[in-house]
Amino acid sequence: MTPAASLREEARLVVLALQFVTRLPLPADAGYTPDRMRRATRYFPLCGALIGALLGLVFAAAAAVFPPAVAAVLTLAVGVRLTGALHEDGLADMADGLGGGLTRERALEIMRD
């Protein structure tokens, strides 16, 4: 594989990772396969940094206009819209498991579900 082709493939893996962790309208030709998705996971930290930076900018802009509590709620709303509530759903699943499971096995079963 040439360096240019390799770079294009890595860029497509970044797009695939972003498609997985966001609801951004990205090109549909990222070429999902289980193997490519496995390789795209190496870019999840980059995706998280991009999302975090964007939300930081949203908060900074909102805090310049609104009180901090309102800015925080707006930022949370943008984050939910941007990610499809991926992190909030994970947090809720964890709370369900820890709050609803009387035994370790039951808590893990709830979180897996």
C-alpha positions as CSV (number, residue, x, y, z in Angstrom):
1,M,0.0,0.0,0.0
2,T,1.4,3.4,-0.9
3,P,1.7,6.1,1.7
4,A,-1.1,8.1,0.1
5,A,-3.4,5.1,0.1
6,S,-2.5,4.3,3.7
7,L,-3.2,7.9,4.7
8,R,-6.6,7.7,2.9
9,E,-7.4,4.5,4.7
10,E,-6.6,6.0,8.1
11,A,-8.8,9.0,7.2
12,R,-11.6,6.7,6.4
13,L,-11.1,4.9,9.7
14,V,-11.4,8.3,11.5
15,V,-14.7,9.0,9.6
16,L,-15.9,5.5,10.6
17,A,-15.0,6.1,14.3
18,L,-16.8,9.5,14.2
19,Q,-19.9,7.9,12.6
20,F,-20.0,5.4,15.5
21,V,-19.6,7.9,18.4
22,T,-21.6,10.9,16.9
23,R,-24.7,11.7,14.9
24,L,-22.8,14.0,12.5
25,P,-23.9,13.8,8.9
26,L,-20.7,12.3,7.5
27,P,-20.1,10.6,4.2
28,A,-21.7,7.1,4.1
29,D,-18.8,5.6,2.2
30,A,-16.6,4.9,5.2
31,G,-16.9,1.2,4.4
32,Y,-18.1,-0.6,7.6
33,T,-16.8,-4.1,8.1
34,P,-16.2,-5.7,11.6
35,D,-12.5,-5.7,11.0
36,R,-12.4,-2.0,9.9
37,M,-14.5,-1.1,12.9
38,R,-12.0,-2.9,15.1
39,R,-9.2,-0.9,13.6
40,A,-11.2,2.4,13.8
41,T,-11.5,2.1,17.6
42,R,-7.9,3.4,17.9
43,Y,-9.4,6.8,16.9
44,F,-12.0,6.9,19.6
45,P,-9.7,9.0,21.9
46,L,-9.3,11.5,19.0
47,C,-13.1,11.6,18.5
48,G,-13.5,12.2,22.2
49,A,-11.0,15.0,22.1
50,L,-12.8,16.6,19.2
51,I,-16.2,16.3,20.8
52,G,-14.8,17.7,24.1
53,A,-13.1,20.6,22.3
54,L,-16.4,21.4,20.5
55,L,-18.4,21.3,23.7
56,G,-15.8,23.4,25.4
57,L,-16.3,26.1,22.7
58,V,-20.1,25.8,23.1
59,F,-19.8,26.3,26.8
60,A,-17.4,29.3,26.5
61,A,-19.7,30.9,23.9
62,A,-22.8,30.3,26.0
63,A,-21.2,31.4,29.2
64,A,-20.3,34.7,27.6
65,V,-24.0,35.3,27.1
66,F,-25.8,33.3,29.8
67,P,-25.3,32.5,33.5
68,P,-23.0,29.4,34.0
69,A,-25.9,27.1,34.9
70,V,-27.8,27.9,31.7
71,A,-24.5,27.6,29.7
72,A,-24.0,24.1,31.2
73,V,-27.5,23.0,30.3
74,L,-27.1,24.2,26.7
75,T,-23.7,22.5,26.5
76,L,-25.2,19.2,27.8
77,A,-28.1,19.5,25.2
78,V,-25.6,20.0,22.4
79,G,-23.6,17.0,23.6
80,V,-26.7,14.8,23.8
81,R,-27.7,15.9,20.2
82,L,-24.1,15.4,18.9
83,T,-23.6,12.0,20.4
84,G,-27.1,10.6,20.4
85,A,-26.9,10.5,24.2
86,L,-24.3,7.7,24.0
87,H,-22.6,8.7,27.3
88,E,-25.8,9.5,29.1
89,D,-27.2,6.1,28.2
90,G,-24.0,4.4,29.5
91,L,-24.2,6.3,32.8
92,A,-27.9,5.4,33.2
93,D,-27.1,1.7,32.5
94,M,-24.3,1.8,35.2
95,A,-26.7,3.5,37.7
96,D,-29.3,0.9,37.0
97,G,-26.9,-1.9,37.6
98,L,-25.4,-0.5,40.7
99,G,-28.7,0.7,42.1
100,G,-30.8,-2.3,41.1
101,G,-28.5,-5.2,41.6
102,L,-28.5,-6.7,45.1
103,T,-25.7,-9.1,44.2
104,R,-22.6,-8.5,42.0
105,E,-23.9,-11.0,39.4
106,R,-27.3,-9.3,39.2
107,A,-25.6,-5.8,38.8
108,L,-23.4,-7.1,36.0
109,E,-26.4,-8.8,34.3
110,I,-28.4,-5.5,34.4
111,M,-25.5,-3.5,33.0
112,R,-24.9,-6.1,30.2
113,D,-28.6,-5.8,29.3
